[in-house]
Amino acid sequence: MDWLMLLAAGCCEMLGVAMIGQWNKTRTWSSLGLLVAGFSASFLLLSLAMKHLPMGTAYAVWTGIGASGGAILGMALYGEPRGKLRISCIVAILGAAIGLKLLG
């Protein structure tokens, strides 16, 4: 259950990051509301997951999901570059997060 909360926290982090991009484009109340809701839910779920998961592992996995997910959303939604090296780095981030889970 803790790992599911951590995964959900990472997804909410991705929502918050995507809404920063949307907020910078449109400045609507809905994008601001989703930005605040995404980051709020992310921190809440992270804190709940950290009750039973090691802090270093939980934070690294949460950060990895947010960073790689933000980069993927940037490519998909905002036309950011999709080079092989950039995708390789995203795979490395996800691989490191999975490695922490498997080893911890």
Protein Blocks (a to p, Z undefined) as FASTA:
>chain_A
ZZmmmmmmmmmmmmmmmmmmmmmmnopaklmmmmmmmmmmmmmmmmmmmmmgcfklmmmm
mmmmmmmmmmmmmmmmnopafbfklmmmmmmmmmmmmmmmmmZZ
